[in-house]
Amino acid sequence: MKTLLQPTLLVMALALAGCAAIAPDTHPLAKRDIASAELSSNIKLAHEGWPEAQWWTAYHDEQLNAIIKQALASGPSLEVAAAHIGTARSSLSRSLADLGLETSLYANANRQRYSGTGLFPAPIGGAYYTEETLRLDLRYNFDWWGKNRAQVAAAVGELNAGRATYAEAEQALAASITQSYFRLQGAWARLANTEQLAATQTALVQDQAKRVARGLTTADDQRAADMELSLIRKQQMQLKSDIEHEREALRALAGADNTALADLKPAALSPTPHALPARLGIELLARRPDLQAARWKLEASLSRIDAAKAAFYPDVNLTGSIGLDTVKVENLLQAASRTLYVGPTLSLPLFDSKRLDAQLDGARTARNERIAEYNQTIIEAVRDVAQGGAQLQGIEQQITQQTAATASARAQVASAQARMDQGLANNASVLNARLALLKQQDADLYLQQIQLLAEVALTNALGGGYHEEAPLATASK
């Protein structure tokens, strides 16, 4: 008993004496509490709630659904996020390999002539021998201070962050496709309205030419009508250019070939009743994938600090091997050829304090960076929701006024037509009234388009239907 106690006490004394001093953490950053994140009381929509998982299906547009389905299945923008997950999985596998028992099989055979005047006398000296070795090596890391476990926890955090980043990329892709699709449909709708506007303006130009020929109006009125027609045609060219631009944008987002969007057709669009949650708080953390990614990166950085601290303590490993070794191959499997080795390894970091201090300081600095990024992400998330809600609220108010203006323009057309039927007005009055109505309808379509874009932006700001999945919590999962 005494022979075992003395070496044990000696090892414990060396372990305690071998601990390097850990520098205090003097500049930690405070983590922002998202539970207190709320919207201004004057930002309200008619409905309350969070987006559904596949929120784009609420628009009941099969063309849009098909494009997003294809993009989520093979979109090039997701490949980078998927590669990050693969890198994180590899890092986790490497960290897990450092836990527990390590084994390796060693085999060797060599032919050697021993010197006749060297260390070994005859008959070994001056003779040739072939040495065969077959050995199983084992190493066990006790990880008493939790360094390896902390590294595994850091790798798990990075993998969870990668999964959240992938979900963020999916939501951003779906939002980008939907907005591009709505811009395309909006341009098609406005182009159709502008074609009616051009036809009406052409009729007015022809009417003005007849009136000038009869001396009923001046040439300046005809020139003004011609100029207005040129501006309308310019708008047509711009809308056609916008259509081609958005078609190519959709093709790139979906990762499609040249024929994938060939059958895309104009479709009637209408906004859906949109909702804004009454409270944000901790629910926003669970629903914003970028917030989840930032949180998991912070958790990983905290685990790396634990690993850096554990490196200040002595490291104890147990190594051993069992095998066969002989200089005659026919004796390799005999019991006399057996070899056995067992021995502990004690590593003391006493004289490595500068490197360990730098390593710990680097881990703490990285943690402060992650905290700053997390805090900034929270601020930006709340800002995005607030701006999206305020913009949508403002657009809805504009639409109310624009609806009234369009109704007045429609009434003017009816009035002008009635007066012309009674011989109290000429054709130019009716054409001008129709032009005014078509311009108001163009404003209607534009507001409808930006309302749809604002809806998508707010949906994306609220996390796009994402909800935190069950994360990898332990190394065993």
C-alpha positions in Angstrom: 0.0 0.0 0.0 2.8 2.3 0.9 4.6 1.7 -2.4 1.4 2.8 -4.3 0.7 5.8 -2.1 4.0 7.5 -2.5 4.0 7.6 -6.4 0.3 8.8 -6.3 1.1 11.6 -4.0 4.1 12.6 -6.0 2.0 12.7 -9.2 -0.7 14.9 -7.5 1.9 17.2 -6.2 3.5 17.6 -9.7 0.1 18.1 -11.2 -0.8 20.9 -8.8 2.6 22.5 -9.1 2.4 22.2 -12.9 -0.7 24.4 -13.3 0.0 27.6 -15.2 -1.6 30.7 -13.8 -4.8 31.8 -15.7 -5.0 35.5 -16.4 -8.3 37.2 -15.4 -10.9 38.2 -18.0 -10.7 42.0 -17.8 -12.7 43.0 -20.9 -15.8 40.9 -21.3 -18.7 42.3 -23.4 -22.3 42.2 -22.2 -24.7 40.1 -24.1 -27.9 41.9 -25.2 -31.2 40.6 -23.8 -33.5 39.9 -26.7 -36.4 39.3 -24.3 -36.8 43.1 -24.1 -36.9 43.7 -27.8 -40.3 45.2 -28.8 -41.8 47.3 -31.6 -42.9 50.9 -31.3 -46.6 51.1 -30.2 -47.6 53.1 -33.3 -46.6 50.2 -35.7 -49.6 48.0 -36.0 -51.3 46.0 -38.8 -54.8 44.7 -39.0 -53.8 41.1 -38.1 -51.4 39.6 -35.6 -49.3 36.5 -36.0 -46.1 35.0 -37.5 -45.5 33.7 -41.0 -46.2 30.1 -41.9 -43.4 27.7 -42.9 -44.2 27.8 -46.7 -45.6 31.4 -46.5 -45.4 31.9 -50.3 -48.2 29.4 -50.9 -50.7 31.9 -49.4 -50.6 33.8 -52.7 -52.1 30.7 -54.5 -49.8 31.0 -57.5 -48.7 27.7 -58.9 -46.0 29.3 -61.1 -44.4 30.9 -58.0 -44.6 27.7 -56.0 -42.9 25.7 -58.8 -40.0 28.1 -59.1 -39.3 28.2 -55.4 -39.6 24.4 -55.2 -37.0 24.0 -57.9 -34.7 26.6 -56.4 -34.8 25.0 -52.9 -34.0 21.6 -54.5 -31.0 22.8 -56.6 -30.4 26.5 -56.1 -26.7 27.4 -56.5 -26.9 29.9 -53.6 -27.5 27.0 -51.1 -24.4 25.1 -52.1 -22.1 27.4 -50.0 -24.2 27.0 -46.9 -24.3 23.3 -47.4 -20.5 23.2 -47.7 -20.2 25.1 -44.4 -22.3 22.4 -42.8 -20.0 19.7 -44.2 -16.9 21.5 -42.9 -18.5 21.8 -39.4 -19.4 18.1 -39.4 -15.7 17.2 -40.2 -14.6 19.5 -37.4 -16.9 17.7 -35.0 -15.7 14.3 -36.1 -12.1 15.4 -35.4 -13.0 16.6 -32.0 -14.9 13.4 -31.1 -11.9 11.4 -32.2 -9.9 13.0 -29.3 -12.3 11.6 -26.7 -11.8 8.2 -25.0 -9.7 5.4 -26.3 -7.5 5.6 -29.4 -6.3 2.5 -31.1 -3.9 1.8 -34.0 -2.4 -1.3 -35.5 1.3 -1.3 -36.3 3.1 -3.9 -38.5 6.7 -3.8 -39.6 9.4 -6.1 -41.2 13.0 -5.2 -41.9 16.3 -6.9 -42.9 19.4 -5.7 -41.1 23.1 -6.7 -40.8 24.5 -6.0 -37.3 28.0 -4.7 -37.1 30.6 -7.3 -36.2 32.5 -4.7 -34.1 29.5 -2.9 -32.7 27.4 -3.2 -29.6 26.3 -6.8 -30.2 29.1 -9.5 -30.2 28.9 -12.7 -32.3 26.9 -14.5 -33.2 24.6 -11.4 -33.5 27.4 -9.2 -34.6 28.3 -9.7 -38.2 25.1 -11.6 -39.1 21.9 -10.7 -41.0 18.5 -10.8 -39.2 15.0 -10.1 -40.3 12.9 -8.4 -37.6 9.1 -8.7 -37.6 6.8 -6.7 -35.5 3.0 -6.8 -35.1 1.6 -4.5 -32.4 -1.6 -3.0 -31.2 -1.1 0.5 -29.7 -3.6 2.1 -27.3 -3.9 5.6 -25.9 -6.5 6.9 -23.4 -6.9 10.6 -22.6 -8.6 11.0 -19.3 -9.6 14.6 -20.1 -9.9 15.5 -16.4 -10.1 19.2 -17.0 -12.7 18.9 -19.9 -10.5 20.4 -22.6 -11.6 17.8 -25.2 -15.2 17.9 -24.2 -15.1 21.7 -24.5 -13.7 21.4 -28.0 -16.5 18.9 -28.9 -19.1 21.4 -27.6 -17.5 24.2 -29.7 -17.7 21.9 -32.8 -21.3 21.1 -32.0 -22.0 24.9 -31.7 -20.5 25.5 -35.1 -22.5 22.7 -36.7 -25.7 24.1 -35.2 -24.7 27.5 -36.5 -24.2 26.0 -40.0 -27.7 24.4 -39.9 -29.2 27.8 -39.0 -27.2 29.5 -41.7 -28.5 27.1 -44.2 -32.1 27.8 -43.1 -31.3 31.5 -43.4 -30.1 31.0 -47.0 -33.3 29.0 -47.9 -35.5 31.8 -46.5 -33.5 34.5 -48.3 -33.6 32.6 -51.5 -37.4 32.1 -51.3 -37.9 35.8 -50.5 -35.6 37.0 -53.3 -37.5 34.7 -55.8 -40.9 35.9 -54.6 -39.9 39.6 -54.8 -38.4 39.1 -58.3 -41.5 37.3 -59.4 -43.8 40.0 -58.1 -41.7 42.7 -59.9 -42.0 40.7 -63.1 -45.8 40.3 -62.7 -46.1 44.0 -61.8 -44.1 45.0 -64.9 -46.4 42.8 -67.1 -49.5 44.3 -65.5 -48.3 47.9 -65.9 -47.2 47.2 -69.5 -50.7 46.0 -70.4 -52.1 49.2 -68.8 -49.5 51.3 -70.6 -50.5 49.8 -73.9 -54.0 51.0 -73.3 -52.6 54.4 -72.3 -50.6 54.6 -75.6 -53.6 53.6 -77.7 -55.8 56.3 -76.0 -53.0 58.9 -76.4 -52.7 58.0 -80.1 -56.4 58.6 -80.5 -56.0 61.9 -78.8 -53.1 62.9 -81.1 -55.3 62.0 -84.1 -58.2 64.0 -82.7 -55.9 67.0 -82.1 -54.6 66.8 -85.7 -58.2 67.0 -87.0 -59.0 69.9 -84.8 -55.8 71.8 -85.9 -56.8 71.2 -89.5 -60.2 72.7 -88.9 -58.7 75.6 -87.0 -60.3 74.6 -83.7 -57.1 74.4 -81.7 -53.4 75.4 -82.0 -50.5 73.4 -83.2 -49.0 73.7 -79.6 -51.8 71.5 -78.3 -51.0 68.8 -80.9 -47.2 69.1 -80.0 -48.1 68.6 -76.3 -50.1 65.5 -77.2 -47.2 64.1 -79.4 -44.8 64.7 -76.5 -47.0 62.9 -74.1 -47.3 59.9 -76.5 -43.5 59.8 -76.7 -43.2 59.7 -72.9 -45.7 56.9 -72.8 -43.8 54.9 -75.4 -40.6 55.5 -73.4 -42.3 54.0 -70.4 -43.3 51.0 -72.4 -39.7 50.4 -73.4 -38.6 50.7 -69.8 -41.2 48.2 -68.6 -40.2 45.7 -71.4 -36.6 46.1 -70.2 -37.7 45.5 -66.6 -39.5 42.3 -67.7 -36.4 40.9 -69.3 -34.3 41.9 -66.3 -36.5 40.1 -63.8 -36.9 37.1 -66.0 -33.1 36.6 -66.0 -33.0 37.3 -62.3 -35.5 34.6 -61.7 -33.6 32.2 -63.9 -30.3 32.8 -62.0 -32.0 32.5 -58.6 -33.6 29.2 -59.5 -30.4 27.9 -61.1 -32.5 27.0 -64.2 -31.5 26.5 -67.8 -32.7 28.7 -70.7 -36.0 26.9 -71.1 -37.0 26.5 -67.5 -39.0 29.8 -67.4 -40.1 29.8 -71.0 -43.8 29.0 -70.1 -44.0 31.8 -67.4 -47.1 33.8 -68.0 -48.7 37.0 -66.6 -50.9 36.3 -63.6 -53.3 38.4 -61.6 -51.8 39.3 -58.2 -53.4 40.4 -55.0 -51.9 41.0 -51.6 -52.7 38.7 -48.7 -53.9 40.0 -45.3 -50.5 40.4 -43.5 -49.9 40.0 -39.8 -47.4 41.5 -37.4 -46.9 39.9 -34.0 -47.9 41.9 -31.0 -44.7 41.1 -29.2 -41.3 40.1 -30.4 -39.0 39.2 -27.5 -37.6 35.7 -27.2 -39.9 34.4 -30.0 -38.0 36.4 -32.5 -34.8 34.6 -31.5 -36.4 31.2 -32.2 -37.8 32.4 -35.6 -34.8 34.3 -37.1 -32.3 31.8 -38.4 -29.5 34.5 -38.5 -30.1 35.1 -34.7 -29.9 31.4 -34.1 -26.6 31.2 -36.1 -25.2 34.1 -34.2 -26.2 32.5 -30.8 -24.6 29.2 -31.7 -21.4 30.9 -32.8 -21.3 32.6 -29.5 -21.9 29.3 -27.7 -19.0 27.8 -29.6 -16.7 30.7 -28.7 -17.5 30.2 -25.0 -16.6 26.5 -25.3 -13.3 27.4 -26.9 -12.6 29.6 -23.9 -13.2 26.6 -21.6 -10.8 24.5 -23.7 -8.2 27.3 -23.6 -8.5 27.4 -19.8 -8.3 23.6 -19.5 -4.9 23.7 -21.3 -3.4 25.5 -18.3 -3.8 22.3 -16.3 -1.6 19.2 -16.5 -2.5 16.7 -19.2 -2.4 13.0 -18.2 -2.6 10.2 -20.8 -2.3 6.5 -20.5 -0.5 4.7 -23.3 0.1 1.0 -23.9 0.8 -1.6 -26.5 0.6 -5.3 -26.9 2.0 -7.3 -29.7 4.7 -9.7 -31.1 8.3 -9.0 -32.0 11.0 -11.5 -33.3 14.0 -11.7 -35.4 12.9 -15.1 -36.8 9.7 -15.2 -38.7 9.0 -18.8 -37.6 8.9 -17.6 -34.0 6.5 -14.7 -34.5 3.4 -16.5 -33.2 5.1 -18.1 -30.2 4.3 -16.9 -26.7 8.0 -15.9 -26.1 7.6 -13.2 -28.8 5.0 -11.3 -26.9 5.6 -7.7 -25.9 3.6 -5.6 -23.5 3.9 -1.9 -22.5 1.8 0.3 -20.3 2.8 3.7 -19.1 1.2 7.1 -18.1 2.3 10.3 -19.7 2.2 13.5 -17.7 2.5 16.9 -19.5 3.0 20.0 -17.3 2.3 23.4 -18.9 4.4 25.2 -16.3 6.9 26.6 -18.8 4.4 27.2 -21.6 2.4 30.1 -20.0 3.1 32.7 -22.7 1.7 30.5 -25.5 -1.3 29.5 -23.3 -2.0 33.2 -22.3 -2.0 34.2 -26.0 -4.3 31.3 -26.8 -6.7 32.2 -24.1 -6.6 35.9 -25.0 -7.4 35.0 -28.6 -10.4 32.9 -27.5 -11.7 35.7 -25.3 -11.3 38.2 -28.1 -13.2 35.9 -30.5 -15.9 35.6 -27.9 -16.2 39.4 -27.7 -16.5 39.5 -31.5 -19.3 36.9 -31.4 -21.1 38.9 -28.6 -20.8 42.1 -30.7 -22.1 40.3 -33.8 -24.9 38.8 -31.8 -25.9 42.1 -30.3 -25.7 43.8 -33.7 -27.8 41.0 -35.3 -30.5 41.6 -32.6 -30.6 45.3 -33.3 -30.8 44.7 -37.1 -33.5 42.1 -36.7 -35.7 44.4 -34.6 -35.0 47.3 -37.0 -35.9 45.1 -40.1 -39.2 44.1 -38.5 -40.0 47.7 -37.4 -39.1 49.2 -40.8 -41.1 46.5 -42.7 -44.1 47.0 -40.5 -44.0 50.8 -40.8 -43.5 50.6 -44.6 -46.4 48.2 -45.1 -48.6 50.3 -42.8 -47.7 53.4 -44.8 -48.4 51.7 -48.1 -51.8 50.6 -46.9 -52.6 54.2 -46.1 -51.5 55.3 -49.6 -53.6 52.6 -51.2 -56.7 54.0 -49.3 -56.1 57.4 -50.8 -55.2 56.0 -54.3 -58.4 54.0 -54.4 -60.4 57.2 -53.8 -58.4 59.0 -56.6 -59.1 56.1 -59.0 -62.8 56.1 -58.2 -62.9 59.9 -58.9 -61.1 59.4 -62.3 -63.6 56.6 -63.2 -66.5 59.0 -62.3 -64.9 61.7 -64.6 -64.8 59.3 -67.5 -68.5 58.4 -67.0 -69.4 62.1 -66.7 -67.4 63.1 -69.9 -69.0 60.2 -71.9 -72.5 61.3 -70.7 -71.8 64.9 -71.7 -70.5 63.9 -75.1 -73.5 61.7 -75.7 -75.7 64.8 -75.0 -73.5 67.0 -77.3 -72.2 69.0 -74.4 -68.5 67.9 -74.8 -66.2 66.7 -77.5 -64.3 63.5 -78.0 -61.1 65.1 -76.6 -62.7 65.5 -73.2 -63.6 61.8 -73.1 -60.1 60.8 -74.2 -58.4 63.1 -71.6 -60.6 61.6 -68.9 -59.7 58.1 -70.0 -56.0 59.0 -70.0 -56.4 60.3 -66.4 -58.1 57.1 -65.3 -55.4 54.9 -66.9 -52.7 56.9 -65.2 -54.4 56.3 -61.9 -54.7 52.6 -62.7 -50.9 52.6 -63.3 -50.5 54.2 -59.8 -52.8 51.4 -58.4 -50.6 48.7 -60.0 -47.4 50.3 -58.8 -48.7 50.5 -55.2 -50.0 47.0 -55.4 -46.5 45.8 -56.5 -44.6 47.7 -53.7 -47.2 46.4 -51.2 -46.4 42.8 -52.2 -42.7 43.5 -52.0 -43.1 45.0 -48.6 -45.1 42.0 -47.5 -42.3 39.7 -48.5 -39.7 41.9 -46.8 -41.6 41.8 -43.6 -42.1 38.0 -43.8 -38.3 37.6 -44.2 -37.7 40.0 -41.3 -39.9 37.8 -39.1 -37.9 34.7 -40.0 -39.9 33.5 -42.9 -41.7 30.8 -41.1 -38.5 29.3 -39.7 -38.6 27.9 -36.1 -35.6 26.6 -34.3 -35.3 22.8 -34.8 -34.1 20.5 -32.1 -30.4 21.4 -32.1 -27.4 19.1 -31.6 -27.0 19.4 -27.9 -24.5 16.6 -27.1 -21.6 15.1 -28.9 -23.4 11.8 -29.2 -26.1 13.1 -31.5 
